[in-house]
Amino acid sequence: MKFGGTSVGDASCIRRSAEIVVNASRQHSVAVVVSAMSGVTNRLIDAAHQAKRGDREAGKSLAEALHRQHFEAIAALISQEKSRSRVQSRVEEILAEGSRLYEGTALLRELTLRTLDSISSLGERLCAPVFSAALCELGIESSAVEATELIVTDSFHGGAEPQADATRQLSQERIGPLLSTGQVPVVTGFIGATADGVLTTLGRGGSDYSATILGAALDAGEIIIWTDVEGVLTADPRLVSEARTIPEISYREAAELAYFGAKVLHPKTLRPVLPASIPVWIRNSFAPEKPGTKITQHGRSIGGGVKALTAIRDVALISVGGPGIVGVPDVVGRTFSTTAQLRAEVLLISQSSSQNDICFIVAKAHSQGTLEALRREFAQDLAHQVVDHITMDPNIAIVAVVGENMRGTPGVAGRTFHALGREGVNIIAIAQGSSETNISFVVSDDSVKLALLATHREFGLGKQLTTESTANLIDWIGVGGGD
């Protein structure tokens, strides 16, 4: 079970989440992964950048605020003085470590990725012992475990990749004995360590990823990601008011939605569970009686080819083009090898059949660096006007239409683009993967809501479940939906 930031946001949230664990532990062995308390990671990173500018007070002020926040939660959750004192001491140790990191950053006016990983990991490290103590208060034996003891990664700070075999060995050696004695381990999400023991992080939102890495390593029967939404929705409810929860979805569909911006899952979350076909649930810790969404190998059709829509913003469209590039050797290879060197993830690619233009999309955070690197790579081609332009448009968004059954349903693309044309939405670029699980298109950022509404209504995604689907949902809950 993984609990996100809002599910451990304060003492009442932690108590509610701990009660969910207690109920589950009556029937199952349970391991827990926790995020930082809501908003803490952002505050840690903001203060780190202030310290980089020489602000020596930023780290001190934040340490005091985090001390108050966690001590208030401890006071509300833990009645026994001995237990409370033990957790308070651990929190103070972690905060003291953080203060030293901030002090060093401010003195040097330098913030390395390794230091930023250490700073941004503090929130999870603070939360785990508090959550574990809350379980003990409810009568469940529990131990807080730092994921640096379990998850072995490469040395790429800010987005490390796990090493499956080494992680499996360490996790079973460390967590197996705890589970066998009826304890509930509470593990820090988001964090790993190199084989040499240097702390790394798995990227923002990586606690979901931590849960599936550990679930796969421990041969879990199922993984439940507890969050503040009732599963995977047909669209973002902030943009499409009639969006509803999807009862069951396939790994492929969920991965497509996560990749294209659905906030309910980290894009890499499902990778570890694919070989073993471990089901993953998305459920709401504020409404634990709701079944949520079950993610399985094959999913289940709820009628029609399209199952959900998503949009990803904060992206930029980069174009490399001009009539001359047809004769330039390996333009595509040079373009994407340059991008790969920056570890800038390419979200979508589109190329005209005439090969006059290649366009692709990266996160806005990587866009300027990618643009500059490409201009350096093609400097001579630009000077001789062989390559006409390398440009960037930051005011765009990707909309993805997702469904496992789209491949067997004629007319999905036609209906999609007809609905968009009817609403006057201009399409800048289009891409469809060979899996035919999604159709992705690029629109201006200010057209996203209209595009989602038009497509959602075209495929009737806001309709209630059919009687057959409701009956199936009841069956699913019976075989794996929790208490």
Disulfide bonds with the S-S distance in Angstrom:
none
